[in-house]
Amino acid sequence: MPHSAQARKRVRQSERSRVASKSARSEIKSLTKALAEKVSAKDQEGARILFLKVISELDKAAKNHVYHRNAAARRKSHAAVLMNSLK
């Protein structure tokens, strides 16, 4: 249990941050899975739209420190590999 007011505030802030980060990570995972399904179905236009959405969400997540910038870059690279497999 936190004893000081500062520690109690940090607990509140950390919980808010954890919930927001979890939501962002979950959304990115869902989008990535949907992208993989579109790629496996050879839906080029749908995959392109999802790819742009995944990249955008990953950039936002890196900016807000949900993911480390290198982790976001790695996930973007994986999405690009999926897209390039369509060609």
PECOR-V359876 format. One record per backbone hydrogen bond with DSSP energy under -1.0 kcal/mol. NH is the residue of the N-H (numbers start at 1). CO is the residue of the C=O. Records with the same first field share a line. If there is no record, write none. Layout:
# PECOR-V359876
NH = CO + CO
This chain:
# PECOR-V359876
8 = 4
9 = 5
10 = 6
11 = 7
12 = 8
13 = 9
14 = 10
15 = 11
16 = 12
17 = 13
18 = 14
19 = 15
20 = 16
21 = 17
22 = 18
23 = 19
24 = 20
25 = 21
26 = 22
27 = 23
28 = 24
29 = 25
30 = 26
31 = 27
32 = 28
33 = 29
34 = 30
35 = 31
36 = 32
37 = 33
38 = 34
39 = 35
40 = 36
41 = 37
42 = 39
43 = 38
44 = 42
47 = 43
48 = 44
49 = 45
50 = 46
51 = 47
52 = 48
53 = 49
54 = 50
55 = 51
56 = 52
57 = 53
58 = 54
59 = 55
60 = 56
61 = 57
62 = 58
63 = 59
64 = 60
65 = 62
66 = 61
72 = 68
73 = 69
74 = 70
75 = 71
76 = 72
77 = 73
78 = 74
79 = 75
80 = 76
81 = 77
82 = 78
83 = 79
84 = 80
85 = 81
86 = 83
